[in-house]
C-alpha cells in the first residue's frame, strides 16, 4: 500500500508513527483505516499520483497530534500540524492535518 512509507522526504515513516502510538493502538488503527479509505477514494476518482499520495498521507497523519509526546496545546490538530511542519512535511499535508474535523459518528460511517 502506498502509505507504508508515508513521508520519505521528511524522514518520517510508518515505523516512526507506530512508535508514537504504542499506548494508543486503536487510534493508530483508525488512522490506518482513514488512509485506506483515502486510497480507495484516490483510485475511484483517478486522482493524479502526487495528489493521491498527499491525500493518503494527510489521512494517515490526521490524528498524529494525539500522540502524548507531541502534546503542546492540548488541541490535536494544531499539535500534529506543528510537528509535521517542523519535520518538513508537505504544506498540503500540514494544512489537511490542521484543518480536519471530526466526522459525524451518528450514522456509523466508514471512518467512525
Buried (B, 14 or more C-beta within 10 A) or exposed (E): EBBEEBBEEBEBBBEEBEEBBEEBEEBBEBBBBBBBBBBEBBEEEEBEEEEBBBBBBBBBBBBBBBBEEBBEEEEBBBBBBBBBBEBEBBEBBBBBBBEBEEEEEEEEEEBE
